[in-house]
Amino acid sequence: MPTTPPKDLAPDALGPTITIGEILVEIMADDRGNGFLQPIALTGPYPSGAPAIFIDQCARLGGAAGIIASVGADDFGRINVERLRADGADVSAISVSPDYPTGSAFVRYRHDGNRDFVFNIAQSAAARIGLDASARALIARAGHLHVMGTAFAIPGAWEIIEHAIGVVRTRGGTVSFDPNLRKELLGQPLTQQRFQKLVDISDLILPSGEELFVAAGCEGEVAAVQALLARNTSEIVLKRGAHGSTFFGAAGQRFECPAFAVEEVDPTGAGDCFGGAYVACRRLGVPVEQALLYANAAGARNVIFRGPMEGAGTRLQLDAFIDSTPRRAS
């Protein structure tokens, strides 16, 4: 195996990791079943939204982190902003809409483990983000941009992403991409074009399962990895859920990290916590193999808590989790 170390992400000292996208609350059904066709007991609201979960885990692990987003002037917005602020994230670029409510997601688990959702994002504050003065100010001091595929569903997000790419690159910063995108959006030519632009310019890609093939444009793990590494990407981290994770480097490195054996309570947010921990660790100078370990721990710890970001861990909490939790057989 080649021993050339992977290219590092921009150091944390250059400026915060920033992300762009939706903030919402999640309200969960207490029992399993199909849909919401009768009155049922619900628990929540929990702070949520994939970019918010990602950036919260970044901040919890000690990385500089901020988010460009929008919430309503309501309690749902307040609990999100206060959670992020308390966990150390920069909330200066979260706008507050006086006209639209905070985004929401009602969730019910089916008996087979799949989920039913009722979302309000399109008609909420979550879809009202723009390149305002606060967003420009946060971008101007950023050292790393993390883009999540969910942002493609939000009007105005691409303008912010394009501006952020230019500024961050000019500052010597880096870009990562989690291609978490609904398939129907990828069918739109403009979205496909933007998606591929992000694949082309990202230093780090963090796919789950078949997202690897979508990003690469071909089938087969080996072929997909080779195709992506032939572009600008210097590292790929494949999230395998209960099967752990794998790092692929541009110089041919490959590192495997087994999953932790935990009793899953709520899988929502596991991949976002994984990504947040990995990016924060790499920017803080943590070697790849240790960063993978922390990322696996962050994802696994999050699923043992009810609520999308309730299990996001500090470094001390993740160290304790790693020391006390068995690994799954590889």
ROTI-30910 format. One record per residue (C-alpha): x negated, y negated, z negated; residue number from 1. Coordinates in nm, 4 decimals. Layout:
BEGIN
@u = X | v = Y | w = Z | resi = NUM
...
***
This chain:
BEGIN
@u = 0.0000 | v = 0.0000 | w = 0.0000 | resi = 1
@u = -0.1400 | v = -0.3477 | w = 0.0826 | resi = 2
@u = -0.2448 | v = -0.5408 | w = -0.2260 | resi = 3
@u = -0.2067 | v = -0.8919 | w = -0.0839 | resi = 4
@u = 0.0130 | v = -1.0802 | w = -0.3321 | resi = 5
@u = 0.3416 | v = -1.2157 | w = -0.1948 | resi = 6
@u = 0.3672 | v = -1.5829 | w = -0.1094 | resi = 7
@u = 0.4967 | v = -1.7634 | w = -0.4163 | resi = 8
@u = 0.8118 | v = -1.9705 | w = -0.4259 | resi = 9
@u = 0.7518 | v = -2.3379 | w = -0.4984 | resi = 10
@u = 0.6522 | v = -2.3817 | w = -0.8639 | resi = 11
@u = 0.9115 | v = -2.4928 | w = -1.1149 | resi = 12
@u = 0.7068 | v = -2.8068 | w = -1.1833 | resi = 13
@u = 0.7836 | v = -2.9370 | w = -0.8319 | resi = 14
@u = 1.1479 | v = -2.9890 | w = -0.9214 | resi = 15
@u = 1.4647 | v = -2.7990 | w = -1.0064 | resi = 16
@u = 1.6211 | v = -2.5091 | w = -0.8225 | resi = 17
@u = 1.9447 | v = -2.6476 | w = -0.6808 | resi = 18
@u = 2.2497 | v = -2.4835 | w = -0.5309 | resi = 19
@u = 2.5676 | v = -2.6069 | w = -0.3648 | resi = 20
@u = 2.9202 | v = -2.4713 | w = -0.3839 | resi = 21
@u = 3.2239 | v = -2.3796 | w = -0.5852 | resi = 22
@u = 3.2912 | v = -2.4067 | w = -0.9553 | resi = 23
@u = 3.6091 | v = -2.2441 | w = -1.0807 | resi = 24
@u = 3.7666 | v = -2.0703 | w = -1.3753 | resi = 25
@u = 3.8485 | v = -1.7025 | w = -1.3821 | resi = 26
@u = 4.1518 | v = -1.5666 | w = -1.5622 | resi = 27
@u = 4.1611 | v = -1.1896 | w = -1.6017 | resi = 28
@u = 4.4429 | v = -0.9421 | w = -1.6488 | resi = 29
@u = 4.4076 | v = -0.7471 | w = -1.9727 | resi = 30
@u = 4.5216 | v = -0.4174 | w = -1.8214 | resi = 31
@u = 4.4503 | v = -0.2413 | w = -1.4949 | resi = 32
@u = 4.7062 | v = -0.2145 | w = -1.2201 | resi = 33
@u = 4.8066 | v = -0.3518 | w = -0.8816 | resi = 34
@u = 4.8540 | v = -0.7227 | w = -0.8322 | resi = 35
@u = 5.0507 | v = -0.9835 | w = -1.0238 | resi = 36
@u = 5.4113 | v = -0.8967 | w = -0.9407 | resi = 37
@u = 5.5334 | v = -0.8992 | w = -1.2998 | resi = 38
@u = 5.4448 | v = -1.0853 | w = -1.6203 | resi = 39
@u = 5.1268 | v = -0.9438 | w = -1.7735 | resi = 40
@u = 4.8820 | v = -1.0415 | w = -2.0461 | resi = 41
@u = 4.5868 | v = -1.2499 | w = -1.9285 | resi = 42
@u = 4.2568 | v = -1.3556 | w = -2.0856 | resi = 43
@u = 4.0618 | v = -1.6673 | w = -1.9976 | resi = 44
@u = 3.9774 | v = -1.9184 | w = -1.8702 | resi = 45
@u = 3.6139 | v = -1.8175 | w = -1.8146 | resi = 46
@u = 3.3608 | v = -2.0455 | w = -1.6379 | resi = 47
@u = 3.2929 | v = -1.9009 | w = -1.2924 | resi = 48
@u = 3.2025 | v = -1.9512 | w = -0.9273 | resi = 49
@u = 2.9079 | v = -1.7694 | w = -0.7691 | resi = 50
@u = 2.6799 | v = -2.0772 | w = -0.7442 | resi = 51
@u = 2.7656 | v = -2.1782 | w = -1.1017 | resi = 52
@u = 2.6846 | v = -1.8298 | w = -1.2339 | resi = 53
@u = 2.3571 | v = -1.8279 | w = -1.0414 | resi = 54
@u = 2.2443 | v = -2.1689 | w = -1.1661 | resi = 55
@u = 2.3532 | v = -2.0967 | w = -1.5238 | resi = 56
@u = 2.1320 | v = -1.7865 | w = -1.5321 | resi = 57
@u = 1.8434 | v = -1.9878 | w = -1.3828 | resi = 58
@u = 1.8748 | v = -2.2430 | w = -1.6603 | resi = 59
@u = 1.9243 | v = -1.9832 | w = -1.9352 | resi = 60
@u = 1.5949 | v = -1.8237 | w = -1.8352 | resi = 61
@u = 1.4120 | v = -2.1527 | w = -1.8699 | resi = 62
@u = 1.3957 | v = -2.2694 | w = -1.5091 | resi = 63
@u = 1.4781 | v = -2.6243 | w = -1.4061 | resi = 64
@u = 1.8185 | v = -2.5973 | w = -1.2371 | resi = 65
@u = 2.1035 | v = -2.8102 | w = -1.1042 | resi = 66
@u = 2.4201 | v = -2.7771 | w = -0.8978 | resi = 67
@u = 2.6134 | v = -2.9896 | w = -0.6494 | resi = 68
@u = 2.9826 | v = -2.9166 | w = -0.6967 | resi = 69
@u = 3.3177 | v = -3.0660 | w = -0.7920 | resi = 70
@u = 3.5743 | v = -2.9993 | w = -1.0649 | resi = 71
@u = 3.9076 | v = -3.1484 | w = -1.1573 | resi = 72
@u = 3.9676 | v = -3.3966 | w = -1.4382 | resi = 73
@u = 4.1107 | v = -3.1175 | w = -1.6512 | resi = 74
@u = 4.0181 | v = -2.8697 | w = -1.9235 | resi = 75
@u = 3.9150 | v = -2.6071 | w = -1.6677 | resi = 76
@u = 3.6607 | v = -2.8484 | w = -1.5273 | resi = 77
@u = 3.5425 | v = -2.9530 | w = -1.8700 | resi = 78
@u = 3.4685 | v = -2.6009 | w = -1.9923 | resi = 79
@u = 3.2576 | v = -2.5370 | w = -1.6820 | resi = 80
@u = 3.0578 | v = -2.8591 | w = -1.7054 | resi = 81
@u = 3.0025 | v = -2.8201 | w = -2.0785 | resi = 82
@u = 2.8904 | v = -2.4569 | w = -2.0385 | resi = 83
@u = 2.6383 | v = -2.5498 | w = -1.7708 | resi = 84
@u = 2.5135 | v = -2.8508 | w = -1.9659 | resi = 85
@u = 2.4793 | v = -2.6497 | w = -2.2879 | resi = 86
@u = 2.2790 | v = -2.3836 | w = -2.1044 | resi = 87
@u = 2.0337 | v = -2.6412 | w = -1.9699 | resi = 88
@u = 2.1569 | v = -2.7007 | w = -1.6149 | resi = 89
@u = 2.1536 | v = -3.0464 | w = -1.4568 | resi = 90
@u = 2.5211 | v = -3.1413 | w = -1.4133 | resi = 91
@u = 2.4615 | v = -3.4934 | w = -1.2783 | resi = 92
@u = 2.5794 | v = -3.3978 | w = -0.9277 | resi = 93
@u = 2.9067 | v = -3.2371 | w = -1.0373 | resi = 94
@u = 3.1753 | v = -3.4827 | w = -0.9290 | resi = 95
@u = 3.5128 | v = -3.5029 | w = -1.1020 | resi = 96
@u = 3.8197 | v = -3.5318 | w = -0.8787 | resi = 97
@u = 4.1144 | v = -3.7293 | w = -1.0173 | resi = 98
@u = 4.3441 | v = -3.5842 | w = -0.7495 | resi = 99
@u = 4.2699 | v = -3.2114 | w = -0.7326 | resi = 100
@u = 4.2574 | v = -2.9446 | w = -1.0056 | resi = 101
@u = 3.9549 | v = -2.7290 | w = -1.0817 | resi = 102
@u = 3.9405 | v = -2.4171 | w = -0.8652 | resi = 103
@u = 4.0770 | v = -2.0954 | w = -1.0112 | resi = 104
@u = 4.0749 | v = -1.7208 | w = -0.9598 | resi = 105
@u = 4.3204 | v = -1.4794 | w = -1.1195 | resi = 106
@u = 4.1739 | v = -1.1294 | w = -1.1225 | resi = 107
@u = 4.3181 | v = -0.7870 | w = -1.1927 | resi = 108
@u = 4.1271 | v = -0.4619 | w = -1.1782 | resi = 109
@u = 4.2960 | v = -0.1690 | w = -1.0114 | resi = 110
@u = 4.2630 | v = 0.1832 | w = -1.1509 | resi = 111
@u = 4.0100 | v = 0.2697 | w = -0.8785 | resi = 112
@u = 3.7800 | v = -0.0165 | w = -0.9829 | resi = 113
@u = 3.8675 | v = -0.2507 | w = -0.6955 | resi = 114
@u = 4.0160 | v = -0.5909 | w = -0.7673 | resi = 115
@u = 4.3139 | v = -0.8059 | w = -0.6693 | resi = 116
@u = 4.2570 | v = -1.1833 | w = -0.6580 | resi = 117
@u = 4.4746 | v = -1.4924 | w = -0.6414 | resi = 118
@u = 4.2435 | v = -1.7831 | w = -0.5540 | resi = 119
@u = 4.2940 | v = -2.1560 | w = -0.5456 | resi = 120
@u = 3.9783 | v = -2.2986 | w = -0.3888 | resi = 121
@u = 4.0865 | v = -2.4617 | w = -0.0618 | resi = 122
@u = 4.3415 | v = -2.6866 | w = -0.2357 | resi = 123
@u = 4.1258 | v = -2.7576 | w = -0.5397 | resi = 124
@u = 3.8393 | v = -2.9857 | w = -0.6380 | resi = 125
@u = 3.5981 | v = -2.7028 | w = -0.5471 | resi = 126
@u = 3.6514 | v = -2.7834 | w = -0.1782 | resi = 127
@u = 3.5953 | v = -3.1589 | w = -0.2265 | resi = 128
@u = 3.2184 | v = -3.1801 | w = -0.2374 | resi = 129
@u = 3.0222 | v = -3.4349 | w = -0.0393 | resi = 130
@u = 2.6806 | v = -3.5901 | w = 0.0064 | resi = 131
@u = 2.7353 | v = -3.8715 | w = -0.2427 | resi = 132
@u = 2.4719 | v = -4.0701 | w = -0.4318 | resi = 133
@u = 2.4509 | v = -3.8185 | w = -0.7179 | resi = 134
@u = 2.4005 | v = -3.5279 | w = -0.4773 | resi = 135
@u = 2.1306 | v = -3.7205 | w = -0.2890 | resi = 136
@u = 1.9520 | v = -3.8035 | w = -0.6139 | resi = 137
@u = 1.9450 | v = -3.4395 | w = -0.7289 | resi = 138
@u = 1.8243 | v = -3.3215 | w = -0.3881 | resi = 139
@u = 1.5516 | v = -3.5885 | w = -0.3850 | resi = 140
@u = 1.3807 | v = -3.4297 | w = -0.6858 | resi = 141
@u = 1.4494 | v = -3.0620 | w = -0.6002 | resi = 142
@u = 1.1722 | v = -2.8078 | w = -0.5551 | resi = 143
@u = 1.3811 | v = -2.5139 | w = -0.4330 | resi = 144
@u = 1.7162 | v = -2.4730 | w = -0.2580 | resi = 145
@u = 1.9261 | v = -2.1606 | w = -0.3088 | resi = 146
@u = 2.2140 | v = -2.1160 | w = -0.0639 | resi = 147
@u = 2.4981 | v = -1.8727 | w = -0.1251 | resi = 148
@u = 2.7157 | v = -1.7474 | w = 0.1572 | resi = 149
@u = 3.0294 | v = -1.8503 | w = -0.0307 | resi = 150
@u = 2.9398 | v = -2.2133 | w = 0.0502 | resi = 151
@u = 3.0319 | v = -2.1556 | w = 0.4160 | resi = 152
@u = 3.3986 | v = -2.1546 | w = 0.3139 | resi = 153
@u = 3.3763 | v = -2.5072 | w = 0.1701 | resi = 154
@u = 3.4230 | v = -2.8106 | w = 0.3984 | resi = 155
@u = 3.1361 | v = -3.0538 | w = 0.3642 | resi = 156
@u = 2.8916 | v = -2.7989 | w = 0.2249 | resi = 157
@u = 2.6900 | v = -2.7622 | w = 0.5458 | resi = 158
@u = 2.6121 | v = -3.1351 | w = 0.5642 | resi = 159
@u = 2.4684 | v = -3.1150 | w = 0.2117 | resi = 160
@u = 2.2762 | v = -2.7930 | w = 0.2869 | resi = 161
@u = 2.1171 | v = -2.9412 | w = 0.6011 | resi = 162
@u = 2.0147 | v = -3.2561 | w = 0.4177 | resi = 163
@u = 1.8761 | v = -3.0513 | w = 0.1278 | resi = 164
@u = 1.6729 | v = -2.8252 | w = 0.3580 | resi = 165
@u = 1.5031 | v = -3.1262 | w = 0.5154 | resi = 166
@u = 1.4247 | v = -3.2953 | w = 0.1840 | resi = 167
@u = 1.3098 | v = -2.9820 | w = 0.0022 | resi = 168
@u = 1.0870 | v = -2.8719 | w = 0.2907 | resi = 169
@u = 0.9328 | v = -3.2202 | w = 0.3139 | resi = 170
@u = 0.8495 | v = -3.2031 | w = -0.0571 | resi = 171
@u = 0.6749 | v = -2.8675 | w = -0.0094 | resi = 172
@u = 0.9640 | v = -2.6743 | w = -0.1597 | resi = 173
@u = 1.1112 | v = -2.3379 | w = -0.0696 | resi = 174
@u = 1.4511 | v = -2.1921 | w = 0.0242 | resi = 175
@u = 1.6321 | v = -1.8736 | w = -0.0734 | resi = 176
@u = 1.9526 | v = -1.7285 | w = 0.0693 | resi = 177
@u = 2.2077 | v = -1.4867 | w = -0.0728 | resi = 178
@u = 2.4127 | v = -1.3839 | w = 0.2336 | resi = 179
@u = 2.7305 | v = -1.3246 | w = 0.0342 | resi = 180
@u = 2.9816 | v = -1.4173 | w = 0.3051 | resi = 181
@u = 3.3297 | v = -1.2953 | w = 0.3919 | resi = 182
@u = 3.3290 | v = -1.1017 | w = 0.7205 | resi = 183
@u = 3.6106 | v = -1.3096 | w = 0.8726 | resi = 184
@u = 3.3988 | v = -1.6252 | w = 0.8390 | resi = 185
@u = 3.1068 | v = -1.4620 | w = 1.0200 | resi = 186
@u = 3.3365 | v = -1.4116 | w = 1.3173 | resi = 187
@u = 3.3401 | v = -1.7876 | w = 1.3745 | resi = 188
@u = 3.0642 | v = -1.8926 | w = 1.6215 | resi = 189
@u = 2.9624 | v = -2.2069 | w = 1.4301 | resi = 190
@u = 2.9393 | v = -2.0196 | w = 1.1005 | resi = 191
@u = 2.7369 | v = -1.7431 | w = 1.2661 | resi = 192
@u = 2.4981 | v = -2.0047 | w = 1.4068 | resi = 193
@u = 2.4512 | v = -2.1684 | w = 1.0664 | resi = 194
@u = 2.4145 | v = -1.8335 | w = 0.8962 | resi = 195
@u = 2.1345 | v = -1.7337 | w = 1.1327 | resi = 196
@u = 1.9617 | v = -2.0693 | w = 1.0859 | resi = 197
@u = 1.9452 | v = -1.9992 | w = 0.7127 | resi = 198
@u = 1.8096 | v = -1.6504 | w = 0.7749 | resi = 199
@u = 1.5429 | v = -1.8055 | w = 0.9988 | resi = 200
@u = 1.4229 | v = -2.0674 | w = 0.7492 | resi = 201
@u = 1.4544 | v = -1.8824 | w = 0.4163 | resi = 202
@u = 1.1439 | v = -1.7808 | w = 0.2232 | resi = 203
@u = 1.3458 | v = -1.5313 | w = 0.0171 | resi = 204
@u = 1.6589 | v = -1.3358 | w = 0.1129 | resi = 205
@u = 1.8641 | v = -1.1577 | w = -0.1551 | resi = 206
@u = 2.1173 | v = -0.9266 | w = 0.0150 | resi = 207
@u = 2.3392 | v = -0.6602 | w = -0.1374 | resi = 208
@u = 2.4124 | v = -0.3373 | w = 0.0505 | resi = 209
@u = 2.5261 | v = -0.3966 | w = 0.4082 | resi = 210
@u = 2.4498 | v = -0.7693 | w = 0.3842 | resi = 211
@u = 2.0944 | v = -0.6667 | w = 0.4744 | resi = 212
@u = 2.2146 | v = -0.5397 | w = 0.8140 | resi = 213
@u = 2.4368 | v = -0.8448 | w = 0.8722 | resi = 214
@u = 2.1456 | v = -1.0805 | w = 0.8058 | resi = 215
@u = 1.9059 | v = -0.8820 | w = 1.0253 | resi = 216
@u = 2.1524 | v = -0.8149 | w = 1.3054 | resi = 217
@u = 2.0684 | v = -0.4443 | w = 1.3187 | resi = 218
@u = 2.1417 | v = -0.1199 | w = 1.1369 | resi = 219
@u = 1.9066 | v = 0.0908 | w = 0.9262 | resi = 220
@u = 1.7156 | v = -0.0295 | w = 0.6239 | resi = 221
@u = 1.3666 | v = 0.0017 | w = 0.7718 | resi = 222
@u = 1.4612 | v = -0.1698 | w = 1.0966 | resi = 223
@u = 1.6512 | v = -0.4470 | w = 0.9171 | resi = 224
@u = 1.3653 | v = -0.5207 | w = 0.6796 | resi = 225
@u = 1.1145 | v = -0.5310 | w = 0.9647 | resi = 226
@u = 1.3396 | v = -0.7603 | w = 1.1664 | resi = 227
@u = 1.3781 | v = -1.0078 | w = 0.8810 | resi = 228
@u = 1.0104 | v = -1.0081 | w = 0.7887 | resi = 229
@u = 0.9263 | v = -1.0824 | w = 1.1521 | resi = 230
@u = 1.1015 | v = -1.4162 | w = 1.1036 | resi = 231
@u = 1.0070 | v = -1.6788 | w = 0.8414 | resi = 232
@u = 1.1038 | v = -1.4661 | w = 0.5410 | resi = 233
@u = 0.8149 | v = -1.3726 | w = 0.3141 | resi = 234
@u = 1.0131 | v = -1.1593 | w = 0.0710 | resi = 235
@u = 1.3381 | v = -0.9637 | w = 0.0648 | resi = 236
@u = 1.4939 | v = -0.8420 | w = -0.2560 | resi = 237
@u = 1.7632 | v = -0.5823 | w = -0.1937 | resi = 238
@u = 2.0207 | v = -0.5550 | w = -0.4723 | resi = 239
@u = 2.1328 | v = -0.1925 | w = -0.5051 | resi = 240
@u = 2.3688 | v = -0.2238 | w = -0.8054 | resi = 241
@u = 2.3628 | v = 0.0928 | w = -1.0141 | resi = 242
@u = 2.0628 | v = 0.2096 | w = -0.8086 | resi = 243
@u = 1.8384 | v = -0.0805 | w = -0.9094 | resi = 244
@u = 1.6591 | v = -0.3085 | w = -0.6662 | resi = 245
@u = 1.3768 | v = -0.3122 | w = -0.4118 | resi = 246
@u = 1.1261 | v = -0.5806 | w = -0.3131 | resi = 247
@u = 0.9868 | v = -0.5928 | w = 0.0416 | resi = 248
@u = 0.6968 | v = -0.8301 | w = 0.1137 | resi = 249
@u = 0.5659 | v = -0.9754 | w = 0.4390 | resi = 250
@u = 0.2302 | v = -0.7997 | w = 0.3925 | resi = 251
@u = 0.3985 | v = -0.4595 | w = 0.3616 | resi = 252
@u = 0.4445 | v = -0.4466 | w = -0.0156 | resi = 253
@u = 0.7355 | v = -0.2499 | w = -0.1566 | resi = 254
@u = 0.8310 | v = -0.2339 | w = -0.5237 | resi = 255
@u = 1.1178 | v = -0.0323 | w = -0.6685 | resi = 256
@u = 1.2857 | v = -0.1165 | w = -0.9979 | resi = 257
@u = 1.5341 | v = 0.1306 | w = -1.1491 | resi = 258
@u = 1.8673 | v = 0.0150 | w = -1.2876 | resi = 259
@u = 1.9616 | v = 0.0042 | w = -1.6531 | resi = 260
@u = 2.2146 | v = 0.2548 | w = -1.7831 | resi = 261
@u = 2.5037 | v = 0.0487 | w = -1.9184 | resi = 262
@u = 2.8783 | v = 0.0836 | w = -1.9667 | resi = 263
@u = 3.0331 | v = -0.1580 | w = -1.7182 | resi = 264
@u = 3.3021 | v = -0.3878 | w = -1.8565 | resi = 265
@u = 3.3206 | v = -0.6531 | w = -1.5824 | resi = 266
@u = 3.0977 | v = -0.6459 | w = -1.2709 | resi = 267
@u = 3.1823 | v = -0.9985 | w = -1.1572 | resi = 268
@u = 2.8730 | v = -1.2175 | w = -1.1499 | resi = 269
@u = 2.6149 | v = -0.9392 | w = -1.1772 | resi = 270
@u = 2.4542 | v = -1.0159 | w = -0.8412 | resi = 271
@u = 2.4573 | v = -1.3898 | w = -0.9132 | resi = 272
@u = 2.2827 | v = -1.3381 | w = -1.2482 | resi = 273
@u = 2.0336 | v = -1.1082 | w = -1.0754 | resi = 274
@u = 1.9518 | v = -1.3789 | w = -0.8215 | resi = 275
@u = 1.9334 | v = -1.6550 | w = -1.0794 | resi = 276
@u = 1.6919 | v = -1.4579 | w = -1.2943 | resi = 277
@u = 1.4740 | v = -1.3529 | w = -1.0012 | resi = 278
@u = 1.4399 | v = -1.7027 | w = -0.8544 | resi = 279
@u = 1.3737 | v = -1.8603 | w = -1.1948 | resi = 280
@u = 1.1096 | v = -1.5993 | w = -1.2786 | resi = 281
@u = 0.9291 | v = -1.6303 | w = -0.9470 | resi = 282
@u = 0.9242 | v = -2.0103 | w = -0.9705 | resi = 283
@u = 0.7898 | v = -1.9847 | w = -1.3257 | resi = 284
@u = 0.4989 | v = -1.7746 | w = -1.1978 | resi = 285
@u = 0.6209 | v = -1.4311 | w = -1.3098 | resi = 286
@u = 0.4748 | v = -1.1469 | w = -1.0944 | resi = 287
@u = 0.7161 | v = -0.9744 | w = -0.8567 | resi = 288
@u = 0.7484 | v = -0.6467 | w = -1.0466 | resi = 289
@u = 0.8251 | v = -0.8230 | w = -1.3741 | resi = 290
@u = 1.0640 | v = -1.0633 | w = -1.1999 | resi = 291
@u = 1.2521 | v = -0.7626 | w = -1.0589 | resi = 292
@u = 1.2738 | v = -0.6145 | w = -1.4078 | resi = 293
@u = 1.4193 | v = -0.9353 | w = -1.5492 | resi = 294
@u = 1.6606 | v = -0.9633 | w = -1.2559 | resi = 295
@u = 1.7850 | v = -0.6066 | w = -1.3057 | resi = 296
@u = 1.8219 | v = -0.6761 | w = -1.6774 | resi = 297
@u = 2.0145 | v = -0.9983 | w = -1.6142 | resi = 298
@u = 2.2601 | v = -0.8257 | w = -1.3793 | resi = 299
@u = 2.3065 | v = -0.5277 | w = -1.6092 | resi = 300
@u = 2.3444 | v = -0.7354 | w = -1.9243 | resi = 301
@u = 2.6101 | v = -0.9487 | w = -1.7584 | resi = 302
@u = 2.8349 | v = -0.6531 | w = -1.6740 | resi = 303
@u = 2.8677 | v = -0.5456 | w = -2.0384 | resi = 304
@u = 3.0472 | v = -0.8723 | w = -2.1184 | resi = 305
@u = 3.3972 | v = -0.9711 | w = -2.0178 | resi = 306
@u = 3.3792 | v = -1.2865 | w = -1.8083 | resi = 307
@u = 3.1672 | v = -1.3770 | w = -1.5025 | resi = 308
@u = 2.8812 | v = -1.5565 | w = -1.6803 | resi = 309
@u = 2.9326 | v = -1.4561 | w = -2.0435 | resi = 310
@u = 2.6343 | v = -1.2203 | w = -2.0302 | resi = 311
@u = 2.3832 | v = -1.4587 | w = -1.8701 | resi = 312
@u = 2.0764 | v = -1.4141 | w = -2.0887 | resi = 313
@u = 1.7867 | v = -1.6154 | w = -2.2207 | resi = 314
@u = 1.4382 | v = -1.4724 | w = -2.1889 | resi = 315
@u = 1.4473 | v = -1.3544 | w = -2.5505 | resi = 316
@u = 1.7864 | v = -1.1885 | w = -2.4968 | resi = 317
@u = 1.6665 | v = -1.0187 | w = -2.1791 | resi = 318
@u = 1.3475 | v = -0.9000 | w = -2.3532 | resi = 319
@u = 1.5605 | v = -0.7459 | w = -2.6285 | resi = 320
@u = 1.7918 | v = -0.5883 | w = -2.3695 | resi = 321
@u = 1.4964 | v = -0.4400 | w = -2.1778 | resi = 322
@u = 1.3471 | v = -0.2952 | w = -2.4969 | resi = 323
@u = 1.6728 | v = -0.1392 | w = -2.6137 | resi = 324
@u = 1.8435 | v = -0.0185 | w = -2.2936 | resi = 325
@u = 1.7595 | v = 0.3075 | w = -2.1135 | resi = 326
@u = 1.6976 | v = 0.3178 | w = -1.7367 | resi = 327
@u = 1.8854 | v = 0.5257 | w = -1.4853 | resi = 328
@u = 1.6990 | v = 0.8060 | w = -1.3136 | resi = 329
@u = 1.5657 | v = 0.6837 | w = -0.9782 | resi = 330
***
